[in-house]
Amino acid sequence: MNTYVIAFGANMGDASATLHAAYAELATTWHCRAASHLYRSAPVGGVEQADFTNAVAVFETELTPHQVLDELHRVENQFGRTREVRWGPRTLDLDIITAWTDGEPVIVETPDLTLPHPRAFERSFVTVPWSDMQLAPEWQHLPGHGEISTLPSAQEELVRLPERLDT
């Protein structure tokens, strides 16, 4: 069984509803181990746009990292995701942050996928929701960077929303 930390983000339309629907879509075939609260964060990358709604979930599936990436792209497309402007507004953004197989970290470096995610450790919209979940110790570690709770927060401020991704 493979375990994946998946980051969710959106800032177009009803972002909260989109994140809940995307989570529900993935949870129909993958086993969810934990899901965070939703958070509001300022956009990153310099493109002027609305704030994002973000969350993180941990799923288990038999799929390989590239199969998971394909499935995440399918779900993004289902919700109208386009890739016109790097770091621009989006209806839905789903990213694999890290993965484990039988408790061992998965390392991937291909043109279309790098695991662990190369910038996750510096983005509080990933690390704060991830820290929010009550997880087993082996799922609170970003390979190459340490325990999630000890990672430095990025510059942006987050606002924790009352709802959870899985409700």
Secondary structure by P-SEA (a helix, b strand, c coil): ccccbbbbbbcccaaaaaaaaaaaaaaccccccccccbbbbcccccccccccccbbbbbbccccaaaaaaaaaaaaaaaccccccccccccbbbbbcccccccbbbbbbcccccccccccccccccaaaaaacccccccccccccccccccccccbbbbbccccccc
